Amino acid sequence: MDSLTSFAVTVIAHWPIWVVTVVLIVAAVIDGFELRVPNWITVPMILTGWVFSWCAFGWAGLGWSLVGTVTGLALLGPAYAIGGMGAGDVKLLAGVGAWVHATHTFYAFAVSAIVGGILAIGMVLVRKAWQKHSHQFVSILGEIHRIRDPERLSVLAAERKSSMLLLPYGIPIAIGSIFYFAWTGLLI
């Protein structure tokens, strides 16, 4: 069997993970250009994940898919609630959860968080703005600790947005999730 045929067999065998991978790549590219992940990507991703899980595994599969969706929402929801992330990023991880369920979603999130941290530090270093952004980071952490009101924190985040480097978080979600899929053998 030649390598192209072998690759095709692998893709067919793991097609659900490849669907998620392709959607993540498209979402990351759009987020990179537009600083948003549109609903026309996230909502169908979530809905088709539910349908796939139900068709493939019955009611139990739909239950796992719903738990995965809630896991994705719960992991990034707090950051969204305080203005630190867009709703599209949250729904993107929820879409991952709809397809790969809770455990894989959690680990994909963990790897994505590491990737996001590395990319954020890299962005700051490339722009030679370490001092400014490290002070902003410490200030934000202090506000979260002191204020603890998501609505007020969201207002403060909106006021600060124009002075911040914005990381399109769909990119770390895509890189982290795909890296996790590859590392655990879900893609091959």
C-alpha positions in Angstrom: 0.0 0.0 0.0 1.5 3.3 -1.0 1.6 6.3 1.4 -1.2 8.2 -0.2 -3.5 5.2 0.0 -2.4 4.6 3.6 -3.2 8.2 4.5 -6.7 8.0 2.8 -7.4 4.8 4.9 -6.4 6.6 8.1 -8.5 9.7 7.3 -11.6 7.4 6.6 -11.0 5.5 9.8 -10.8 8.7 11.9 -13.1 10.9 9.8 -14.9 12.5 12.8 -11.6 13.9 14.2 -10.6 15.0 10.7 -13.9 16.9 10.4 -13.2 18.7 13.7 -9.6 19.4 12.6 -10.7 20.9 9.3 -13.3 23.1 11.0 -10.7 24.2 13.6 -8.3 25.2 10.8 -11.0 27.2 9.0 -12.1 28.9 12.3 -8.5 29.7 13.2 -7.8 31.3 9.8 -11.0 33.4 10.0 -10.2 34.4 13.6 -6.7 35.4 12.6 -8.0 37.8 10.0 -11.3 39.0 11.5 -10.7 38.6 15.3 -13.9 36.5 15.6 -15.1 33.0 15.0 -18.5 33.3 13.3 -21.7 31.5 14.2 -21.9 29.9 10.8 -19.0 27.7 11.8 -19.6 27.1 15.5 -23.4 26.4 15.6 -23.3 23.8 12.8 -20.2 22.3 14.4 -22.1 21.8 17.7 -25.3 20.6 16.1 -23.6 18.1 13.8 -21.5 16.8 16.7 -24.8 16.0 18.5 -26.3 14.4 15.5 -23.1 12.3 14.8 -22.9 11.2 18.4 -26.6 10.2 18.5 -26.4 8.3 15.1 -23.1 6.6 16.0 -23.7 5.8 19.7 -27.5 6.3 20.3 -28.9 8.2 23.3 -25.8 7.5 25.3 -23.7 9.1 22.6 -25.9 12.1 22.5 -25.6 12.4 26.3 -21.7 12.2 26.0 -21.9 14.9 23.3 -24.0 17.2 25.4 -21.7 16.7 28.4 -18.7 17.5 26.0 -20.5 20.6 24.8 -21.2 21.8 28.4 -17.5 21.1 29.2 -16.3 23.3 26.4 -18.7 26.1 27.5 -17.7 25.7 31.2 -14.0 25.8 30.5 -14.0 29.1 28.5 -17.2 30.6 29.8 -15.7 32.3 32.8 -13.1 34.1 30.6 -15.9 35.2 28.3 -18.0 36.4 31.3 -15.3 38.8 32.4 -14.6 40.1 28.9 -11.4 38.2 28.3 -12.6 36.2 25.3 -15.1 36.3 22.6 -18.3 34.1 22.4 -17.1 32.5 19.2 -14.0 31.1 20.9 -16.2 29.6 23.7 -18.6 28.1 21.1 -15.7 26.7 19.1 -14.5 24.7 22.1 -18.1 23.7 22.8 -18.2 22.4 19.2 -15.0 20.4 19.9 -16.8 18.9 22.9 -19.9 18.0 20.9 -17.7 15.9 18.6 -15.0 14.4 21.0 -16.9 14.5 24.3 -15.7 15.8 27.7 -12.4 14.1 28.5 -10.8 14.9 25.1 -12.3 18.4 25.3 -10.7 19.0 28.7 -7.2 17.8 27.5 -7.5 19.8 24.2 -8.4 22.8 26.3 -5.3 22.3 28.5 -3.0 22.0 25.6 -4.7 25.1 24.0 -4.2 27.1 27.1 -0.5 26.3 27.0 -0.3 27.2 23.3 -2.3 30.4 24.0 0.1 31.4 26.8 3.2 30.8 24.5 1.6 32.7 21.6 0.7 35.6 23.9 4.2 35.8 25.3 5.6 35.6 21.8 3.3 38.4 20.6 4.4 40.7 23.4 8.1 39.9 22.9 8.0 40.4 19.1 6.4 43.8 19.7 8.9 44.6 22.4 6.1 45.5 24.8 6.9 43.2 27.7 6.8 45.8 30.5 3.5 47.4 29.4 1.7 44.1 28.9 3.1 42.4 32.0 1.9 45.3 34.1 -1.6 45.1 32.4 -1.6 41.3 33.1 -0.8 41.9 36.8 -3.4 44.6 36.9 -6.1 42.3 35.4 -5.3 39.6 37.9 -5.6 42.1 40.7 -9.0 43.3 39.4 -10.2 39.7 39.2 -9.1 39.1 42.7 -10.6 42.3 44.1 -13.7 42.9 42.1 -15.1 39.4 41.5 -18.2 40.8 39.7 -18.2 39.5 36.1 -20.3 42.4 34.8 -17.9 45.0 36.2 -14.9 43.1 35.1 -16.4 42.9 31.6 -16.9 46.6 31.5 -13.3 47.2 32.6 -12.1 44.7 29.9 -14.1 46.6 27.2 -12.5 49.9 28.4 -9.0 48.4 28.2 -9.5 46.6 24.9 -8.1 49.3 22.6 -4.8 49.3 24.5 -4.3 45.6 24.6 -2.7 43.1 22.2 -5.6 40.9 21.2 -4.9 37.2 20.7 -7.4 35.5 18.3 -8.0 32.6 20.6 -9.4 30.4 17.8 -5.8 29.9 16.8 -4.6 28.4 20.1 -7.7 26.3 20.3 -7.0 24.9 16.8 -3.3 24.4 17.4 -3.7 22.9 20.9 -6.6 20.6 19.9 -5.0 19.3 16.7 -1.7 18.8 18.6 -3.6 16.8 21.3 -5.4 14.8 18.6 -2.1 13.9 16.9 -0.3 13.2 20.1 -2.9 10.8 21.4 -3.3 9.0 18.0 -6.8 10.3 17.3 -5.8 11.5 13.9 -3.9 8.4 12.8 
